[in-house]
């Protein structure tokens, strides 16, 4: 089994990649994470790392420098570069460093998995060892990746229920294009993301109305409404009662 190291100065990106990708099914038993080039090199010195996935733009040591030093420690390491920048000089330098792939953010999970499979020769259960070539991602595996993506979106919404939950904000969190994220979400759930956000906000509002002594405007703010009147109107449209009426009937 293989070991991978994910490096980016944005902790939520490495956390996302470490959880949404079915690493074990790809033949990767251990997934290490790091937020800087120095931290990554320390991990490589102390662990056998087969796959290095790193962002290019990082403070201090950037991804290109990291790959160069990682290869001195472990010449056979497979390297994948992620970048939100499309400048040719980066791609050119990546080729010089013999990086396996240079991927522009946002990277789709199914695209990322295909690259991992190609890099490893398909050593996971989706492999095609007889041909010695990278296997295609099976529909069942693609569905599982998309399902995990939806779960990640749901977790983010619940954790940030009082914040800005626009499609653009959520898409940035999971490093996907908003249009692609919306399409995948609809395919998996059969509903729009806005419907889930509304359901989650109303569920939290009902919980607070029943179990807390917060004022109506405080509950509205807690579930993402800056206008109390807007919150009251949305709640009545959703529940058939105003927040005050709902609280009174719940007592």
NORKAUR-V518629 format. One record per pair of residues at least 24 apart in sequence whose C-alpha atoms are under 10 Angstrom apart, sorted by the first residue. I is the first residue (numbers start at 1). J is the second residue. D is the distance in Angstrom with one decimal. If there is no record, write none. Layout:
i=[I | I]
j=[J | J]
d=[D | D]
This chain:
i=[1 | 1 | 1 | 1 | 1 | 1 | 1 | 1 | 2 | 2 | 2 | 2 | 2 | 2 | 2 | 2 | 2 | 2 | 2 | 2 | 2 | 3 | 3 | 3 | 3 | 3 | 3 | 3 | 3 | 3 | 3 | 3 | 3 | 4 | 4 | 4 | 4 | 4 | 4 | 4 | 4 | 4 | 4 | 4 | 4 | 4 | 4 | 4 | 4 | 4 | 5 | 5 | 5 | 5 | 5 | 5 | 5 | 5 | 5 | 5 | 5 | 5 | 5 | 5 | 5 | 5 | 5 | 6 | 6 | 6 | 6 | 6 | 6 | 6 | 6 | 6 | 6 | 6 | 6 | 7 | 7 | 7 | 7 | 7 | 7 | 7 | 7 | 7 | 7 | 7 | 7 | 7 | 7 | 7 | 7 | 7 | 7 | 8 | 8 | 8 | 8 | 8 | 8 | 8 | 8 | 8 | 8 | 8 | 8 | 8 | 8 | 8 | 8 | 9 | 9 | 9 | 9 | 9 | 9 | 9 | 9 | 9 | 9 | 9 | 10 | 10 | 10 | 10 | 10 | 10 | 11 | 11 | 12 | 12 | 12 | 13 | 13 | 13 | 13 | 13 | 14 | 14 | 14 | 15 | 16 | 16 | 16 | 16 | 16 | 16 | 17 | 17 | 17 | 17 | 17 | 17 | 19 | 19 | 19 | 19 | 20 | 20 | 20 | 20 | 20 | 20 | 20 | 20 | 20 | 20 | 20 | 21 | 21 | 21 | 21 | 21 | 21 | 21 | 21 | 21 | 21 | 22 | 22 | 22 | 22 | 22 | 22 | 22 | 22 | 23 | 23 | 23 | 24 | 24 | 25 | 25 | 25 | 25 | 25 | 25 | 25 | 25 | 26 | 26 | 26 | 26 | 26 | 26 | 26 | 26 | 26 | 26 | 26 | 26 | 27 | 27 | 27 | 27 | 27 | 27 | 27 | 27 | 27 | 27 | 28 | 28 | 28 | 28 | 35 | 36 | 36 | 36 | 36 | 36 | 37 | 37 | 37 | 37 | 37 | 37 | 37 | 37 | 37 | 38 | 38 | 40 | 40 | 40 | 41 | 41 | 41 | 41 | 41 | 42 | 44 | 44 | 44 | 44 | 44 | 45 | 45 | 45 | 48 | 48 | 49 | 49 | 49 | 49 | 50 | 50 | 50 | 50 | 50 | 50 | 50 | 51 | 51 | 51 | 51 | 51 | 51 | 51 | 51 | 51 | 52 | 52 | 52 | 52 | 52 | 52 | 52 | 53 | 53 | 53 | 53 | 53 | 53 | 53 | 53 | 53 | 54 | 54 | 54 | 54 | 54 | 54 | 55 | 55 | 55 | 55 | 55 | 55 | 55 | 55 | 55 | 56 | 56 | 56 | 56 | 56 | 56 | 56 | 56 | 56 | 57 | 57 | 57 | 57 | 63 | 64 | 64 | 64 | 64 | 64 | 65 | 67 | 67 | 67 | 67 | 68 | 68 | 68 | 68 | 68 | 71 | 71 | 78 | 78 | 78 | 79 | 80 | 80 | 80 | 80 | 81 | 82 | 82 | 83 | 84 | 105 | 105 | 105 | 106 | 106 | 106 | 106 | 106 | 106 | 106 | 106 | 107 | 107 | 107 | 107 | 108 | 108 | 108 | 108 | 108 | 108 | 108 | 108 | 109 | 109 | 109 | 109 | 109 | 109 | 109 | 109 | 110 | 110 | 110 | 110 | 110 | 110 | 110 | 110 | 111 | 111 | 113 | 113 | 113 | 113 | 114 | 143 | 143 | 143 | 144 | 146 | 146 | 146 | 146 | 146 | 147 | 147 | 147 | 147 | 147 | 149 | 149 | 149 | 149 | 149 | 150 | 150 | 150 | 150 | 150 | 150 | 150 | 150 | 151 | 153 | 153 | 153 | 154 | 154 | 154 | 154 | 157 | 157 | 157 | 157 | 157 | 158 | 158 | 158 | 158 | 158 | 160 | 160 | 160 | 161 | 161 | 161 | 161 | 161 | 161 | 161 | 161 | 161 | 161 | 161 | 162 | 162 | 162 | 162 | 162 | 162 | 162 | 162 | 162 | 162 | 163 | 163 | 163 | 163 | 163 | 163 | 164 | 164 | 164 | 165 | 165 | 165 | 165 | 166 | 166 | 166 | 167 | 167 | 197 | 198 | 198 | 198 | 198 | 199 | 201 | 201 | 202 | 202 | 202 | 202 | 202 | 205 | 205 | 205 | 206 | 206 | 206 | 206 | 206 | 206 | 207 | 208 | 209 | 209 | 209 | 209 | 209 | 209 | 209 | 210 | 210 | 210 | 210 | 210 | 210 | 211 | 211 | 211 | 215 | 215 | 216 | 216 | 216 | 216 | 217 | 219]
j=[26 | 27 | 28 | 29 | 30 | 50 | 123 | 124 | 26 | 27 | 28 | 29 | 30 | 31 | 48 | 49 | 50 | 51 | 120 | 123 | 124 | 27 | 28 | 29 | 30 | 31 | 32 | 47 | 48 | 49 | 50 | 51 | 52 | 28 | 29 | 30 | 31 | 32 | 33 | 44 | 47 | 48 | 49 | 50 | 51 | 52 | 53 | 77 | 78 | 79 | 30 | 31 | 32 | 33 | 34 | 40 | 43 | 44 | 47 | 48 | 49 | 50 | 51 | 52 | 53 | 54 | 79 | 31 | 32 | 33 | 34 | 35 | 40 | 51 | 52 | 53 | 54 | 55 | 80 | 32 | 33 | 34 | 35 | 36 | 37 | 39 | 40 | 52 | 53 | 54 | 55 | 56 | 58 | 63 | 66 | 81 | 82 | 33 | 34 | 35 | 36 | 37 | 40 | 53 | 54 | 55 | 56 | 57 | 58 | 59 | 62 | 63 | 82 | 34 | 35 | 36 | 37 | 54 | 55 | 56 | 57 | 58 | 59 | 62 | 34 | 35 | 36 | 55 | 58 | 173 | 35 | 36 | 173 | 174 | 175 | 55 | 172 | 173 | 174 | 175 | 53 | 54 | 55 | 174 | 148 | 149 | 152 | 173 | 174 | 175 | 53 | 109 | 112 | 149 | 174 | 175 | 145 | 148 | 149 | 152 | 109 | 144 | 145 | 146 | 147 | 148 | 149 | 150 | 151 | 152 | 174 | 109 | 110 | 112 | 113 | 141 | 144 | 145 | 146 | 148 | 149 | 109 | 113 | 124 | 141 | 142 | 144 | 145 | 148 | 113 | 116 | 124 | 124 | 125 | 117 | 122 | 123 | 124 | 125 | 126 | 127 | 141 | 113 | 114 | 116 | 117 | 120 | 121 | 122 | 123 | 124 | 125 | 126 | 127 | 116 | 117 | 120 | 121 | 122 | 123 | 124 | 125 | 126 | 127 | 116 | 120 | 123 | 124 | 59 | 60 | 61 | 62 | 63 | 66 | 61 | 62 | 63 | 64 | 65 | 66 | 67 | 69 | 70 | 62 | 66 | 66 | 67 | 70 | 66 | 67 | 69 | 70 | 73 | 70 | 70 | 71 | 73 | 74 | 77 | 70 | 73 | 74 | 74 | 77 | 74 | 76 | 77 | 78 | 74 | 75 | 76 | 77 | 78 | 79 | 120 | 76 | 77 | 78 | 79 | 80 | 100 | 116 | 119 | 120 | 77 | 78 | 79 | 80 | 81 | 99 | 100 | 78 | 79 | 80 | 81 | 82 | 99 | 101 | 102 | 116 | 79 | 80 | 81 | 82 | 83 | 102 | 80 | 81 | 82 | 83 | 84 | 102 | 103 | 104 | 105 | 80 | 81 | 82 | 83 | 84 | 85 | 90 | 94 | 102 | 82 | 83 | 84 | 85 | 94 | 90 | 93 | 94 | 97 | 99 | 97 | 94 | 97 | 98 | 99 | 94 | 96 | 97 | 98 | 99 | 97 | 98 | 116 | 119 | 120 | 119 | 112 | 115 | 116 | 119 | 105 | 106 | 107 | 107 | 175 | 175 | 176 | 177 | 171 | 172 | 174 | 175 | 176 | 177 | 178 | 180 | 174 | 175 | 176 | 177 | 145 | 146 | 174 | 175 | 176 | 177 | 180 | 181 | 142 | 145 | 146 | 148 | 149 | 174 | 175 | 176 | 137 | 138 | 141 | 142 | 143 | 144 | 145 | 146 | 137 | 142 | 137 | 141 | 142 | 145 | 142 | 184 | 187 | 188 | 188 | 181 | 184 | 185 | 187 | 188 | 184 | 185 | 187 | 188 | 189 | 174 | 181 | 184 | 185 | 188 | 174 | 181 | 184 | 185 | 186 | 188 | 189 | 193 | 185 | 181 | 185 | 193 | 193 | 196 | 197 | 200 | 193 | 196 | 197 | 200 | 201 | 197 | 200 | 201 | 204 | 223 | 222 | 223 | 224 | 197 | 198 | 200 | 201 | 202 | 204 | 221 | 222 | 223 | 224 | 225 | 201 | 204 | 219 | 220 | 221 | 222 | 223 | 224 | 225 | 226 | 221 | 222 | 223 | 224 | 225 | 226 | 223 | 224 | 225 | 193 | 194 | 197 | 224 | 193 | 194 | 197 | 193 | 194 | 223 | 223 | 234 | 235 | 238 | 238 | 225 | 235 | 231 | 234 | 235 | 238 | 239 | 231 | 235 | 243 | 235 | 239 | 243 | 246 | 247 | 250 | 247 | 247 | 243 | 244 | 246 | 247 | 248 | 250 | 251 | 246 | 247 | 248 | 249 | 250 | 251 | 247 | 250 | 251 | 243 | 244 | 242 | 243 | 244 | 247 | 243 | 243]
d=[9.2 | 5.5 | 5.6 | 5.5 | 8.3 | 9.6 | 8.3 | 8.7 | 9.0 | 6.1 | 4.4 | 5.7 | 6.9 | 8.9 | 8.6 | 7.6 | 6.1 | 7.8 | 8.6 | 9.0 | 9.7 | 8.7 | 5.4 | 5.9 | 4.7 | 5.9 | 7.7 | 8.7 | 6.9 | 5.1 | 5.3 | 6.4 | 8.9 | 6.8 | 8.3 | 6.3 | 4.8 | 6.1 | 8.4 | 9.9 | 10.0 | 8.8 | 5.7 | 5.9 | 4.5 | 5.9 | 7.6 | 9.6 | 9.3 | 9.8 | 8.5 | 5.8 | 4.6 | 5.5 | 7.4 | 7.5 | 8.1 | 8.2 | 9.8 | 9.8 | 6.6 | 8.1 | 6.2 | 5.0 | 6.1 | 8.1 | 9.7 | 7.4 | 6.2 | 4.7 | 6.2 | 8.4 | 8.3 | 8.5 | 6.2 | 4.9 | 6.0 | 8.7 | 9.6 | 8.6 | 5.8 | 4.7 | 5.5 | 6.6 | 7.5 | 8.8 | 6.8 | 7.8 | 6.2 | 4.6 | 6.4 | 9.5 | 9.3 | 8.4 | 9.7 | 9.7 | 9.6 | 8.3 | 6.6 | 4.9 | 6.5 | 8.5 | 9.6 | 8.6 | 6.0 | 5.3 | 8.3 | 8.4 | 7.0 | 9.9 | 9.6 | 8.7 | 9.0 | 7.8 | 4.4 | 5.9 | 8.9 | 9.4 | 7.9 | 9.9 | 8.5 | 5.9 | 7.6 | 9.9 | 9.5 | 6.8 | 9.4 | 9.4 | 9.0 | 10.0 | 6.4 | 10.0 | 7.3 | 8.2 | 9.6 | 9.9 | 9.6 | 7.5 | 7.0 | 7.3 | 9.4 | 9.3 | 9.9 | 9.8 | 9.9 | 8.8 | 7.7 | 8.6 | 6.7 | 8.8 | 9.9 | 8.4 | 9.4 | 9.9 | 8.8 | 9.6 | 9.9 | 8.0 | 9.2 | 8.6 | 7.8 | 9.1 | 6.4 | 8.4 | 8.7 | 5.3 | 6.0 | 9.3 | 8.7 | 7.4 | 9.5 | 7.0 | 8.8 | 8.5 | 7.2 | 10.0 | 9.0 | 6.3 | 9.4 | 7.9 | 8.8 | 9.9 | 8.4 | 9.9 | 8.4 | 9.9 | 8.1 | 7.0 | 8.9 | 8.8 | 9.3 | 8.6 | 7.2 | 8.8 | 10.0 | 9.8 | 8.7 | 5.0 | 5.7 | 7.3 | 9.5 | 8.8 | 7.9 | 9.7 | 7.5 | 6.6 | 8.2 | 9.8 | 7.0 | 6.4 | 3.9 | 6.6 | 7.1 | 8.2 | 9.6 | 8.8 | 8.1 | 9.9 | 7.9 | 5.3 | 4.0 | 7.3 | 9.1 | 9.2 | 9.6 | 9.2 | 8.6 | 7.6 | 9.7 | 7.8 | 7.2 | 8.2 | 9.0 | 9.1 | 5.2 | 6.6 | 7.1 | 9.7 | 8.1 | 5.6 | 9.1 | 9.5 | 9.6 | 9.8 | 8.1 | 7.9 | 10.0 | 8.6 | 7.4 | 9.4 | 7.7 | 6.5 | 8.6 | 9.9 | 7.2 | 9.9 | 7.5 | 8.0 | 9.8 | 8.8 | 7.1 | 8.7 | 8.5 | 9.3 | 8.1 | 9.5 | 6.9 | 8.8 | 8.6 | 10.0 | 7.6 | 5.0 | 6.1 | 8.6 | 9.1 | 9.3 | 5.8 | 4.8 | 5.9 | 7.7 | 9.9 | 8.6 | 8.5 | 8.7 | 6.9 | 6.1 | 4.7 | 6.2 | 8.3 | 9.6 | 9.9 | 8.5 | 5.9 | 4.7 | 5.9 | 7.3 | 9.9 | 9.6 | 10.0 | 9.9 | 7.8 | 6.4 | 5.2 | 5.9 | 8.6 | 10.0 | 8.6 | 5.7 | 4.5 | 5.6 | 8.5 | 9.8 | 9.5 | 9.7 | 9.4 | 9.9 | 6.4 | 6.2 | 5.6 | 8.4 | 8.7 | 8.2 | 9.6 | 9.6 | 8.8 | 7.0 | 8.3 | 8.5 | 9.5 | 8.3 | 7.5 | 7.0 | 7.8 | 9.2 | 9.5 | 8.9 | 7.3 | 9.3 | 8.0 | 9.8 | 10.0 | 6.7 | 9.6 | 9.7 | 8.8 | 9.8 | 9.6 | 7.1 | 8.6 | 8.9 | 9.6 | 8.6 | 8.8 | 9.1 | 9.9 | 8.7 | 8.1 | 9.3 | 9.8 | 6.8 | 7.5 | 8.7 | 9.0 | 8.3 | 8.4 | 4.8 | 4.6 | 6.1 | 9.7 | 9.9 | 9.5 | 6.8 | 6.3 | 8.5 | 10.0 | 9.7 | 9.5 | 8.1 | 6.4 | 8.5 | 8.4 | 9.1 | 8.5 | 6.7 | 7.6 | 9.8 | 8.2 | 9.7 | 9.5 | 8.7 | 7.5 | 10.0 | 8.8 | 6.1 | 9.2 | 9.9 | 7.0 | 8.1 | 9.1 | 9.7 | 7.5 | 9.5 | 8.8 | 8.9 | 9.9 | 9.7 | 9.7 | 8.0 | 9.9 | 9.5 | 6.9 | 7.9 | 9.1 | 7.2 | 9.1 | 8.6 | 9.9 | 6.7 | 8.8 | 7.9 | 8.8 | 8.8 | 8.3 | 9.7 | 10.0 | 8.9 | 8.2 | 6.3 | 9.7 | 7.7 | 8.2 | 9.5 | 9.9 | 9.5 | 9.0 | 9.0 | 9.2 | 8.1 | 8.5 | 9.0 | 9.9 | 8.8 | 6.8 | 7.7 | 9.0 | 8.5 | 6.9 | 8.4 | 8.9 | 9.7 | 9.6 | 8.6 | 8.7 | 8.1 | 9.7 | 7.5 | 6.3 | 10.0 | 8.2 | 9.7 | 7.3 | 5.3 | 6.2 | 9.9 | 8.1 | 9.7 | 9.4 | 8.5 | 6.5 | 4.8 | 4.2 | 3.9 | 7.5 | 9.4 | 8.9 | 8.3 | 7.5 | 5.4 | 8.7 | 9.9 | 10.0 | 7.0 | 9.5 | 9.9 | 8.9 | 7.6 | 8.2 | 9.4 | 8.4 | 9.3 | 7.8 | 8.2 | 10.0 | 9.6 | 9.1 | 9.6 | 8.9 | 8.8 | 9.3 | 9.4 | 9.6 | 8.8 | 6.8 | 7.7 | 8.3 | 9.6 | 8.4 | 8.4 | 9.2 | 9.2 | 8.1 | 7.9 | 8.1 | 9.4 | 9.8 | 9.3 | 7.2 | 8.3 | 7.6 | 5.5 | 9.2 | 8.3 | 9.7 | 8.4 | 6.0 | 9.0 | 9.4 | 6.2 | 7.4 | 9.4 | 9.5 | 9.7 | 10.0 | 9.5 | 10.0 | 7.0 | 7.4 | 9.7 | 9.9 | 9.4]
